[in-house]
Amino acid sequence: MDDAAWDAFVQSHAQAHLLQTSGWAALKSRFGWQAARVALFDEAGRAVAGASILLRSVAGIRIAYAPKGPLTGWADEALTGALLEAMAAECRRLGAATLKIEPDLPDTAANRRALARHGFAPSRQSVQPRSTVLLDIEGDEDAILRNMKSKWRYNVRLAERKGVTVRQSEAADLDTFNGLMAATGARDKFGVHAPGYYAAAFDLLTPGNGAFLLAEAEGRAIGAIVVGLCGDSAWYLWGASSNDERNRMPNHALQWAGIRWAKARGARRYDFWGIPDDVGKIAAGMASGDEASAPVEALPINLDLLPQHGLWGVYRFKQGFGGKALRYVGAWDQALQPMGHRLYTLGLALNEQRDEWPAKLGRVAGMSRAADSARPMCSAVHDPAAWRAALAELPEPHVLQSWEWGEVKAATGWHAERLIVAGEDGRTLAACQFLWRQLSRYLPVRVAYAPKGPVVDWTDRVAVDAVLAAVESHAHARGCVFVKIDPDVREDLAEGVVLREKLRRRGWRFSAGQIQFKNTAVTDLRPDAGELLAAMKSKWRYNIRLAERRGIGVRQGGVDDLAAFYRLYAETGERDGFLTRPFAYYRAAWETFLRAEDDAANPAGGALLLAEHSEETAPVAGLFLFRYGRRAWYFYGASGERRRRDMPNYLLQWEAMRWAQEQGCTVYDWWGAPTQVDDPADGMQGVWQFKQGFGAEFQPHIGAWDYVVNPVLYTLYAEAMPRALELMRRLRGVLQPAEIAG
């Protein structure tokens, strides 16, 4: 299949992409890659599916890569399967150990399942940006301008008033273009291609598939961009600007010229090509249906709180043009040669660790730049009243940061230390219940954990830096291998986006050991009982009343009822396959919070609710709630086989919500939701469907993060713990995260 026939197929395909054209393959072939093609044809000899594949050897291992491919009808399982098999066969023939594909598909559960069905697994290495801003340019130019933010429209017109003109570059302008790229890379600290690369791109992509646009003022070049085109889409590939004349807004003028150039050539979409992936994750989380996107103006992100560096500044610029944030499914790998593929994935893992070594070495020496820059004044609190008073100054303290929870954990081998970070004016900036323990009395190996902490105003940058530095410093002082935190912060809000980026920059890593449930669901308890019932699904309201008609009643239990509740809880664990601890462990926790409930001055408390049938003495179901301040958590639930058809669990939850309201709580936290809310394979789906029926709102959180003090011991611990947990699963069934915490 010659280049012209191939490009005609690509151009006409629904997923047409510049990176699948012959010109792109030729460009990469000039810089170390080998290009190959695979295509399937119908009976009339027309191409119906295909892929442009690039191959390259790294450290003796040959990798095959289909950038933004393959091109297939993904809904057609037979066609897609046949194409992927043909690709694998050709890549094996060419000596590849791994086939990496990066299809132009939104990041949805359906697309992930389709890739997994065809034998692919998510890659540790995505090549192209996972997230982008995609602009609809089908309307007239005035409509496109109206959809921009007003400041962007103003800047587009301002550039014209200030004498900025934009024209298509010629080959003679390449030296100017490369000079602008070099200046931009030096200023913004990113790598640029060698001049020969851009010259080859100009030669191979223009004029059919691309344009080099140059912005000038008073005869001097002050900015440039490269726009690619294929099918009905255009992509902003590269951009550069002079250090001078930036007040003339050349970048706004260039993007507007790029949009107009693409629109004039039939493009319907303009892809700004790359934003922080955290933004894309938020958009994907907000989306429904078959596209992981959301309008940029609808994203719950406060731009004033975002970092200034790197892609965050890029996002600030791109989002002003309007459009939607979109997340792609990313790169997926298939092993073609098992040994070579294992070596490849090992190399990726080592490469990731290599990038982290400077920060690791700094932390081992106790010289983290972040710690040096903050050095907060941190003090320990040894009095329950003083700790409660400190938490009262902070927003949204979690029950796992309460004095009572520290006492519970202290009874099971943990050391509970309460740390306060105060400002110069004596005001409490942050608090952290720092739990640490020695794994064995024979081995001086310590780990630390701040469950659902620290407690801080996550929009206060000074306070956040101070408390993170305090936690890092304390982990060093206690000789811990690492410390884990899992802040109660939503990842779909600006503070979550900012915090994830801050943690990465300070050397924290997303933890493989998520102790608590990463996500949760909540119900707003401020409406009255009638409104709460109306917000439920009709079947749930029916089941609540059905339970009452069938003789189910709910009462508040006391210490004497804990043994009966535990028997139900153990029965539930046996039936549903989660690990339960000995009664003594739970009794300590339950009694502690029941006693706290008797103290009117204590913001902590708890309640045991038992569902009983009028004809029986033993409870048929029960639950235990924790409370702190104005929030209640449903932590433990249990039910027997008896009377399950009488719907006791529905009435229990309703009475639990009413109890929480009576205590002045405004939020009912259901404590646990699926990691991927739209993934039917997620083990929490059944539980989620039950909670959702009560009107629960899904809330994704940033999850647990580890700060590593000793990299060697941490690696050993990280490898040993999953094996130990797997052994426990095999012996006792599925281990639920809440049971580790509980």
N, C-alpha and C positions, 0 to 999 in steps of 0.2 A: 504494500500500500504506500504510494508515494506521498510526499509532503502535502501536495495540493489536495489530494483526496482525503488525507487524514484531517487536515485543517477544516475542510468542508464539513466533515462529520462532527468535529468538536464544536464548530460554530453553530451547528443546528441542534446540538444536544441541549436538553433542559438544564443540565448542570454545567454548561460550557464555562470553561475557566482558562485564563491566560496561561496558567502553569501546565496545562495539558497540550498546548500548541507545539507545533514543530519548531517554531522560533525559540521558545523557552528551552526546549530540549537541546537545540543547537547552541544556545548560549551556555548552558551548563556543560555541554560537551567540550567547550573550549577551555574549561577550568577544572578538569580532573574527573569528570563524570563520563560514563558510557551510557548512551541512550538506546532504549529498545522499545518496541511496541507490540501490543497484543490486541487483536480485534476479533470480534465474532460477526458473522454475516448472515443475513436471511437468505431465503431461496433465490431471491432476485439479485443477490450479490451486493446488497447494501449493508454497510456497517451498522450494527444495532447496539453494540457495546464495545468498549475498549479502554485501554489505559496506556499512557506514555509513562515509561518506567526509567528511572535513573539508577545506575549502579556505580558503586565506589567501594574500594577496599580501604579499611581502616585497621591498622595494626594486624594486617594479614587476614582480616575477616571481611568478607564481601557482603555488602548490604544493598538490597534493592528497595527503591522508594518510588511510590507513585504520588507526586505532589498534587494535592487537590483532586485526586482520582481514587478509584476508577470512575469512568463515566458509564453508568448503567441505570436501568430502571429498578431501583431498590425494592419496589413492591413486587417485582417479578422474581420470586425465589429461584426458579429454575435458571433463568437467564443470568442472574447475578452469580449463582453457584458455579455455572459453567465458565463464566468469565474469570472468577477468582481461581478456579482450578487450572485454567489455561495460563494465567499469570504465574501461579506457583510452579507449574511445570517448566515454563520458559525461564524463570529465575533460577530454578535448580540447574537447568541445563547450562546457565551462565555462571554457575558456581556460587550463588548467593546462599548465605546461611539464614538470613532473615528477610522477610518481605514486610515492608512498612507501607501502609496506605494511610492517606489523610484526606478522606472524602469531604466534599463540600456539603456536609449535612449538618443540620442543627443538632445541638446536644440535647436530645430527648431520650427518654427511656426506651421508646420503640426503636430508635436508631441504634442505641447501644445494644439492645437485645439482638437486633439483626446482625450486627457485626460479630457478636459472640457466637451466634448460631453458625456462622460461617468459619469459625475456628480462629478468630482473632481475639487478642487481649489488649487492653489499654497499654500504650507504650509509656515508658519513663521519659521519652524524649519526643515532644511535639516540635516540629520544624517551623511551621507557619504559625502566625498568631492565632490563639484559640478564640479571642474575642475581638469584636470590631464595632464600628458605627456604620450603619448602612442607611444611605439616604435615597429616598424615592425621588427620581427626577423626571417622572412622566408628565407632570403638569407643566404649565407655561412658566417662563422665567420669573414672572411676578409672583406666582404661587410659591415657587421654591424660595424666593427671597422672603416672602411673608412667613414661611415656616421657620426661618432662622430666628435666633434671639435678636432683639432689637439692636444690641451693641454690635453684633456681627454684620447686620445689614448696614448699619452706620459705617463700620470700618471698610466694608466693600466699596461704598460710595466715597468714603474719605480717601482711600487709596487713589481713586480716579481723580478726585479734586486736587490731590497733592502731586499729580503728574506721573503716577505709576502706570506703565503700559506693559502688557504681556504679549509675547509673540512666541511662535514655535521656533525652537533652536535649529540651527544647521550644524553640519559636522564641524565647521570652523569654530563653533561656540563651545566645543567639548572641553577645551582647556579652562575656559571660564567656569563651566559647570563643575569641573573637578576642583577648582580652587574654592568655590562656594561649599562643596561637600566637605573638603578638608577643614575649612574654617568652622563649619557647623559641628563636625565630629570633635574637634579640639575644644570648642566652647561647651558643648553639651555632653562631652565624655562618652561617646559611643564610637564603635569602629565603623569605618567606611571601606568600600571595595577599592581595589587598585584602579587607577585611571583606565587601564585596558578593559576592565570589566564593563564600565559604563559605556566605553566606546563600542564594545561588542554588542551591548544591549541596544544602543542607538542603531547599529548596523542591522540587527536582526529583527527588531520590534517595530521600527518606524519605516514607513508611515502607516502600514496596515494595522498593526496591533498596539501602537503606542505613540506618545508624543512627549518630547522634552520641551517644557514651557519655561521661558525665561522672563523674569520681571526686571524692568529697567526704569531708572529715573535719571533724567538729565544726562542720558547717554551712558550711564554706568549700570552694570548688572548688580542687583541687590537681592535676588532670590531666584530659586528654580524648583520645579517639581517634575516628576516623571509620572505619567498616567498611562496605564495599560488598558486594553479593550479586547473583549472577546464575547461573542454572542450579544446579549442585551445587558451586559454588566461592564463596569469600568472600575479600575482599582488605582488608588493613589499609592504608588510604589515607593518612591524616594522623594525627599525634600531637603532643601538647603536654603540658608539665608545668610546675608552679609552681617557682620557685626555693626555695620553703620546703617543709617537711614531706616531703622526699624519702626520709627514713629510714622513712617509713610504707610504702614500696614501692608507690606508686599505679600505676606503669607495669605491674608484674606483675599487679596486680588488674585493670587495664583490659584487658590482653590476654586474661586468662582469661575476663573477661566477654564480650569480643568473640568468643572461640572458642565459648562457650556460646550466645551469641545466634545465631551462624551455624549451629551444630549444630541448634538448636531449629527452624530454618527449612529444614532439609533439606540443608544444605551437607555435603559429604564432605571438602572440602579447605579449608585456611586458608592463604592466601598472605601472607607477611609483607612482600612488595613492596619489594625493593631491598636488596642487599648489595654489597660490593665485587666488581667483575667478576673480579678475580683469583681469588677463591674459586670463582666459577662455572666458570672455566676449569679449575681443578684437578678439580672434580667432573666436568666433561665429559670430561676426560682419563682419569679413572678408570672412567667408565661404559662399558658395552657395550650393544649392542642399539639400541632406538629411543628411548631417553630419556637425555638428557645430564645425569644426576643421580647423586648419591651421598649416603648418610646423613652428616649433619654429624659424627657421632661417629667416622666412618671416615676423615674427611679428615686427611691427614698435616700438620696445622697446630698448632703450639704457640701457644696463645692468649697466653701470657706474652710472646712475642716480637713480637706484632702492634702496630702504631702505636695511639696512643690517640685520635687525632683523626678527625673526619668519619665516613664510613661504617664505618670499622673498629670504632669504639665501638658503632655500631648493630648490626654483625654479632655482637659479643660478646653483646649482649643477646638478639638473635633466636635465635641458635643454641642457647641454653640451653633453649628450649622443645621441642627435638628436631626431628624431621622430616628433610628432605633438602635439600641445596643443588642448585639446578637452574639451568642456563643456557639461555636462549632464543636462537633463531636471529638475533634482532635485526632492524633495519630494512634493507629492500632497496629500491632505486630503479630506476625504468624511465623512460627519456627519452621524453617525448611530443612535445616541440618541441626539436630538437637545440640550437639556439642558446640558448634560454632555459635548458635543462638545463645546458649548459656554464657559463653565467653563475652558475647556482645552485651548482654544485659548486665553482666558483672562489670564490664568496662564502664557502662553508664552509671552504675552505682558508685564505682570508685571515682568517676569524674565528678559526681555530685559532692562526694566527701572531700575531694581535692579543693573544690571551690570554698568549702567551709573551713579548711584547716587554718587559715590566718585568724579567723575569729576564735576557733577552738584553742589555738596556742595562746592567744591573748587571754582567754578565760582561765586556762590552766595556770597561767602566771598571775592571775588576779589583776590583770591590767586591761580589762574590757574598756573600750573607749566610752561606751555608754555609761558604765559605772563611774569612770573618771569624771565625766561631764556633769554628773548629778550629785554624787556623794550626799545623799539626804541625811538629815538627822532622824534617826529611827530609835524608838524606845520600846521596851517590852512592857506589857500590862499584866499584872498578876491578880487583879481584883475583878470579879464578875460585873459589879456595878459600873466600874470605870470602863470596861470593855463595851458594855451595853450603851453607855453614854457616848462613846466614840462612834459606834455604829449608827447611833441615832442622828449624828451629824452628816451622815453619808446617804446617798440615794440607793434604794433597792438592796439593802443587805439580805443575803441569802441565809436560809436556815442552817446550811452546812458551814457557815462562817460564825455561827452562834457559839457562845460559851458552852452551852449544853452539848453541842455536837463534839466539841473538843474534849469534853469530859468523857463522853461515850467512847471516843477513839483512844483516849488515854488508858481506858480500862482494857484495851485489846492490844497493847504493845507499842502504841504510838506516843511520841512526846508532842504535846500541844503547846505551842508558843504563840502568843498574841502580840503582833507587832503594829505599832502606830507610827505613821509618818505625819509630822506636823509642820506647818508653815512657820515663818518667822513671827507671825502674829499669834502663834499658839493654836491656830485653827487646825482641826484634824483634816488633813488632805486625803488620807487613805488609811486603810486597815487591812491586815492580812493574818488570818489564822494559818500558821505555818506548822504543818504536821510532819514529823520525821521519825524514822525508825531504822534500827539496825537489822538487816535481814537475818543475821545469825549471830549468836553470841561468840561463835568461833571465828567469824570473818568480820573485819571492821568495814563492812560495806553498808553505807547509809543511803536511803532514798528519801525524798521529801515531796510533799503534796499540799497544795492550797485548794481544797475542794470548793468549787464555785466561787473562787476568789482570784485576786484580791477584790476588796470592796472600795470603789473609787468612782468619782464622776468621770466617766470615760471620755467626755468631751473636754476635760481639763488637761491640756497637754503637759503642763508642768507637773501636776499631780500624778499623771500616768507614768511619766518618766521617773519620777521620784520613787514610786512604789515598786516599779519593775527593778530599778537599781537596788532598792532595799532587799527585795527577794533574791536577786542574783548574789548580792554580797553575803546575805545570811546563808545561802546554800554553800558558798565557799567556806564561811566561818564554821559551819557544822560538819564540814568534810563530806558533803553528800556527793554521790555520783551524778545526780541530776535532781532538779526540782520540776514538778509538774504543776501547772495551773490550768483551770478551765473556767475562765471568766464568764459570767452570765451576761454575755453580750451578743446581740443579734448580728449575724453576718450580712443581713440584707439592709442594714442601716449604715449611715456614714461612719458612725463610731466603730462599727465592726470592720469595715473596709480599712479605715485608718489604723486600727489596732493590729490587724493581721500584717499590714505592711511594716508597722513599727516593730513588731515581734521579730519578723524576718531580719530586719536591719540590725537588730540587737543580737542576733545569733540564735534566737529560739527556733524550734522546728515543730511542725505539726506532728503530734504524737501518734505513734502506731497503737498505743494503749489508751483508748478512750474509756476512762473509768465510768464516768456518768454517761447517760444518754446524751449524744451530741445535740439533738433537737428536742423540742418539747411542744406542747400545745397549751393554750390558756383560755379561760373563760372570764369575761368581764363580769364581775358580780355587782356592779353598781346599779343595773336595772332591777326592778322589783321582781317578785316571784312570778307574776303573770307574764312579764316580758321575757324572763329566762325560759319559761316553759314554751312560749311562742317561738323562741329562736331554735328550739330543738326540732328534730325530724318528728313527723307525726307518729311514727311507729314507736319512737322513744317515749313520747308522752303517753301513748296507749299502754306501753309495758309498765310504766310507773304506776298507772292506775290499776292495771291488771294485777300487779303484785299485791296491792292493798286489798283488792277484791278477793284474792285467793288466800288471805289470812296472813300475809307477810307484814311484820312490823319491824321498826328499827329503833333500837335503844342505844344510849351511850354507855359503854362498858367502863370498868375500872380495873385496878391491878388484879383483882381476883379472877378476871375473865381472860387474862393474857394467855394462860395455858391452853384454854379452849380455842382461842384465836390461832395460836401457834399450830395446833393440831390441824386446823383447816388450812393454814398456810403451807405446812409440810405436805398435806394431801394435794394441794394445788401444784406445788413444785414437782411432785412425783408425776402428776398427770400431764403437766405442760412442759416438763423437761428442763426446769431451771434448778440451780443449786440452792439449797437452803442450809443455813448455819445452825449450830446447836441453839436450843431454846435460851440458854444463858445469855448469848450475845444479843438476841432481839429483846429479851426482857430488860436488859440494861438500858437499851435505847428507849424502849417504850415507856418504862417507868420514869426515866429522866424527863421526858417531855410531858407525861401526865402530871408529874409533880410541878413542873414549871407552869402548867396551866392553872394550878391552884394559887399562884402568886400574881395578883392583879397588876403589880408593877413590872412584871417580866414580859417583854415583847415576845418571848418564845412560849410555845405551848404545843399541845397535841390532843388528839381525841381518838378513841377507839369506838367505832360504830359497828354494831352487830345486828344482822338481819335474822329474825327468828320467825318460826311459824307458830300460829296460835295453838296447834295441837302437839308441838314438840318442845322439849326443854333445851336441847343443844342448838347452838346457832347453825344456820345453813350457809351463811356468808358473812364476811366482815371486811373492814378496811381500817387502816390507820392513817391519820392525817398529821402532818407537822404544820406548825404555824410560826411565822415570825413577822411581827408588825402587821402590815395590811395584806400579806400574801399567805395563802395556804397551799400545801403540796400534798397530793395524793401519792404516798410513798409505797404502801403495802396493801395488796388486795388478796383476798382468799375466798374460795367458795368450794363447797362439797358437791358430790353428785346428787345428793338429796335435794329435791325441790328446785332444781335448776330451771324446770319448765314454768315455775311460778315467778320467774324474773326478779329474784331478790337483788341482783347487782344493779339493776336500773333504779330501784327505789333507794338503795344504799347511796349511790352517787348523788341522787337528788337531795337526800337528807344531808349528805356531806357538804354540798354547796350551800344549803340553808344554814348549817352549823357555822360554816365559815363566814357567811353574811352576818350572823348574830354576833360573831367575835369582832366585827368591824372590818373584815377582810374585803378588799375590792378586786382581788385577782385569785382565781382558782387555777393552780398549775397542775396539769395532768401528768407531769413527770414522765416524759418519754414519748417520742414520735419517730416515724421512719427516718432513716438517714437520707433516703431518696423517696420523697413522698409519692412520686408517680411511678415507682418501680414495684410491680406486683410481686416480685421475688423477694422484696424486703421482708424480713421476718416479723417486723412490727406492724404489718398491714392489717392483720386481724384486730389487734388492739386499737390501732388508729381508727378503723371504721367504727368501733364501739364509741371511742371518745368523740369522734367527729359528729356523731349523731346527737350529742348533747350541745352542739354549737361551738365546740372547741376550735380555736384559731391556731393553725400551724405556725410555729416560729423557729426558723433555722438559726442555730448558734455557731460561733466560731470554733467550738470544740476545745479539746485539751492540747496544750503546747508544752514542750520540754525545753528546759535550759540545761545544757550539758556542761558539767564541771570536769568530769573525767571521761574523755571520749572512748578510751579502751574499755573500761569497765562498763560504760553505757552500752557499747556495741555487744559485749557479752551478755549483759542483762536483757537487751532488746531481743537477742536471738534465743535466749533461754526461756524467757517468759511465755512467748507464744507456744513453745513446745509444752511447757508445763500446763498452760491453759487447755491446749488440745487434749492432753492426757486426762485432765479433769473432765472435759466434755465427754470423752469416751467412757469414763467411769461413771459419771453422774448425769449425763445429758447436756443439753445446751446451757451454757453459762450466761446468764443475763447480766449486763453491765450494772444494773441497779443493785444486784445482789452482792457484787464486789463492794460497792459503796455502803450497802446497808448492813 
